[in-house]
Amino acid sequence: MSEENNKPITPEMLQKGIAEVHLSEVRSLLSLQKRVEELVAPLVREQGTPTLDEASVEIQQQYRRELRQKLKLMPPREVAYILESLDPHERLVVWEEVKEGADPILALLPDEVLEELIDDSHYRNEKMAITAFELRDGRLRQIAVTGPDDLRDVQPIWVDLVAPTKKVRGWIGERFDVDLPDPGNLTDLEASARFYVDEEGHTHLHSDFLLDTREESRNVPVALILQYDVLFTVRSEELPVFRLQRARARTRPGYVSNGTDVLLDLYAADVEYSANALEDVYAELEKVGRQVLRSHTSDQEASKILLAISEAEDLNGRTRRSVLDTRRALSFLLRGKFLSEAQHNDVREILRDIESLDGHTAFLFNKINFLMDATDSAININQNKDIKRLTILSVIFMPINVLAGMGGMSEFSMMTEGIPWPIAYSSFACAMVAVGGLTYLGLRHFERRRARSSHAANRRTD
């Protein structure tokens, strides 16, 4: 027997063998489906019988259902292996059956297969958008870009990319000789890696822009690349600041003249958007303050107030982070001497706006801390009231418990000998109720005396 036959079967070999069997089954189903098409199509053309075409569709659907069922039972690794092994046409047929919830499969595919499936409109990212802006008569003219041909005769000053794939970044980078980063890898916090000039003289800035929605607030990283007065922006999702900038530049003549102006206006719009977010925080905290400073706040209301305060604090913190990041980017541009005198003045104006926002964020932090402390105090007051009630009950029932213990002793039976037990125990129960009532009245009397004494002391102090 040869050495190869004596080798032990490893789990990897077994897994590959199973994948090969499944690949063979998938290929068999695909070939049967193709065979049906080849056999029925000529008959339909010759006879023009719709019944044959309907029968062909029914058989194909049956094969598709069987294929879908088989793929559904396979682990993602096997499906990825099958997709990689098939030819492009068969690969697309299989992809149509597995693309729903296919993220685990996509993570296992090589780049060339991944690009083929995603970029050729078979699984196109719905968020992806590529827009170029060309300067015409002092206004920006927006050009929707779907392929390399759309940029052939365009001289843009701004190219905006939302969630671009690797293939899209590749042909845009080749067209303009620029290296565009992956929007999913823009989270490096080192300033030296976020603001720099590369060997070709291109200015790179990675900044966080604020996104405030009803559901949540977060900071979205954006890559901004300035290449010879042409600005490239790359991000993972649409942002209100960019929509605002596009609208202004399209409607206002002379608003921008080159990519550097667009860059500075984006930062100015971000500061303006941050100021609006702080106004929302003010409004929310004013509403919360009215609730906190009422005479009574229940525990349920306090929990809602704490949630509103935490959301306001989160938005305030993210706004402060966005503004701080904008300041660092503008300081880098000032130090780098990339700007004209007019642009220097614009940057100084934006920095003054940022300084004015610093005081607002600091005030909001103090107000948030005050409202948080006030809410905690309201919760503590409610807890103290509950403890007070329990304490009063325990004091009232303490003598009753003593009497109950006495009534349970054998001496009580001796003391009430000759008295019918219903009368004896009824009298004893009435005595316990009377003792409890007297104890409660005594506590109320002492509490009122203490309240009057405290009121009199306050009047003497006044």
ABEGO torsion letter per residue (X at the ends): XBAAAABBBBAAAAAAAAAAAAAAAAAAAAAAAAAAAAAAAAAAAAAGBAAAAAAAAAAAAAAAAAAAAAAAABBAAAAAAAAAABBAAAAAAAAAAAABGAAAAAAABBAAAAAAAAAAGABBBAABBBBBBBBBGGBBBBBBBABAAAAAABBBABBBBBGBBAAAAAAAAAAAGBBBBBAAAAABABAAAABBBBAAGBBBBBBBBBBBBAABBBBBBBBBBBBGGBBBBBBABBBAAAAAAAAAAAABBGABABAAAAAAAAAAAAAAAAAAAAAAAAAAAAAAAAAAABABBBAAAAAAAAAAAAAAAAAAAAAAAAAAAAAAAAAAAAAAGABBAAAAAAAAAAAAAAAAAAAAAAAAAAAAAAAAAAAAAAAAAAAAAAAAAAAAAAAAAAAAAAAAAAAABAAAAAAABGBBAAAAAAAAAAAAAAAAAAAAAAAAAAAAAAAAAAAAAAAAAX
